[in-house]
Amino acid sequence: MRSRYSAFVLGDVPYLLATWHATQRPADLKLEAGGKWLGLEIKQHRITGPDSAEVDFVARFRVAGRAVRQHERSRFVREDGRWLYVDGDAL
């Protein structure tokens, strides 16, 4: 989760796509232009299986002067030793 947040901060679209599970990965990803990321707080994480986990997080950023708070529970799976983002639910 932290590496994906860092990729959002840096605008590293190739990394974001590479860490997205192939079954859910979008064909293209456009990041919000002019966004300023302000912080990430991991609220909770839990192992849901031998190769699956959930992360409850809050990411804060500002777009066009407007503060945004994204609270999500994300699901990840581990394949070939790498954790991949599957999907998430807004909270």
C-alpha positions as CSV (number, residue, x, y, z in Angstrom):
1,M,0.0,0.0,0.0
2,R,2.7,2.4,0.9
3,S,4.6,1.8,-2.4
4,R,1.4,2.5,-4.4
5,Y,0.8,5.7,-2.4
6,S,4.4,6.8,-3.2
7,A,3.7,6.0,-6.9
8,F,0.7,8.2,-6.8
9,V,2.7,11.0,-5.2
10,L,5.4,10.6,-7.9
11,G,3.0,10.1,-10.8
12,D,4.5,6.7,-11.6
13,V,1.7,5.3,-13.7
14,P,3.8,2.3,-15.0
15,Y,4.4,1.2,-11.4
16,L,0.7,1.6,-10.5
17,L,-0.3,-0.5,-13.4
18,A,2.4,-3.2,-12.7
19,T,1.1,-3.6,-9.1
20,W,-2.5,-3.9,-10.2
21,H,-3.8,-7.5,-10.5
22,A,-4.2,-8.4,-14.2
23,T,-7.9,-9.3,-13.7
24,Q,-8.8,-5.8,-12.5
25,R,-6.1,-3.6,-14.2
26,P,-7.4,-0.8,-16.3
27,A,-6.0,-0.5,-19.9
28,D,-4.9,3.1,-19.1
29,L,-4.6,5.2,-16.0
30,K,-4.8,9.0,-16.0
31,L,-3.9,10.8,-12.7
32,E,-5.5,14.0,-11.6
33,A,-3.3,16.8,-12.9
34,G,-2.1,19.3,-10.3
35,G,-3.0,17.1,-7.4
36,K,-0.8,17.5,-4.3
37,W,-0.7,14.4,-2.0
38,L,-0.7,15.3,1.7
39,G,-0.4,12.0,3.6
40,L,-1.3,8.4,4.1
41,E,-2.6,6.8,7.2
42,I,-2.9,3.0,7.5
43,K,-5.9,2.5,9.8
44,Q,-5.8,-1.3,9.8
45,H,-4.5,-4.3,7.9
46,R,-5.4,-7.9,8.2
47,I,-4.4,-11.1,6.6
48,T,-7.4,-12.8,5.0
49,G,-5.7,-15.9,3.7
50,P,-2.2,-17.3,2.9
51,D,-1.8,-15.0,0.0
52,S,-4.5,-12.3,0.5
53,A,-4.9,-9.3,2.7
54,E,-6.9,-6.1,3.2
55,V,-5.7,-2.6,4.1
56,D,-7.9,0.1,5.5
57,F,-6.3,3.5,4.8
58,V,-7.0,7.2,4.5
59,A,-5.1,9.2,1.8
60,R,-5.3,12.9,1.8
61,F,-4.7,15.2,-1.2
62,R,-5.6,18.6,-2.6
63,V,-6.9,19.2,-6.1
64,A,-7.6,22.7,-7.4
65,G,-7.5,24.0,-3.9
66,R,-10.0,21.5,-2.7
67,A,-9.0,19.0,0.1
68,V,-9.9,15.4,-0.6
69,R,-9.9,12.5,1.9
70,Q,-10.0,9.0,0.4
71,H,-10.9,6.3,2.9
72,E,-10.8,2.9,1.3
73,R,-10.5,-0.8,2.3
74,S,-8.3,-2.3,-0.4
75,R,-7.8,-6.0,-1.2
76,F,-4.5,-7.4,-2.2
77,V,-3.3,-10.8,-3.3
78,R,0.3,-12.2,-3.4
79,E,1.4,-13.9,-6.7
80,D,5.0,-15.0,-7.3
81,G,6.0,-13.2,-4.1
82,R,4.6,-9.8,-5.1
83,W,1.6,-8.1,-3.6
84,L,-0.9,-6.9,-6.2
85,Y,-3.9,-4.5,-5.7
86,V,-7.1,-6.2,-6.7
87,D,-9.9,-3.7,-5.7
88,G,-11.3,-1.6,-2.9
89,D,-14.4,-0.3,-1.3
90,A,-14.8,3.4,-0.4
91,L,-15.6,3.8,3.3
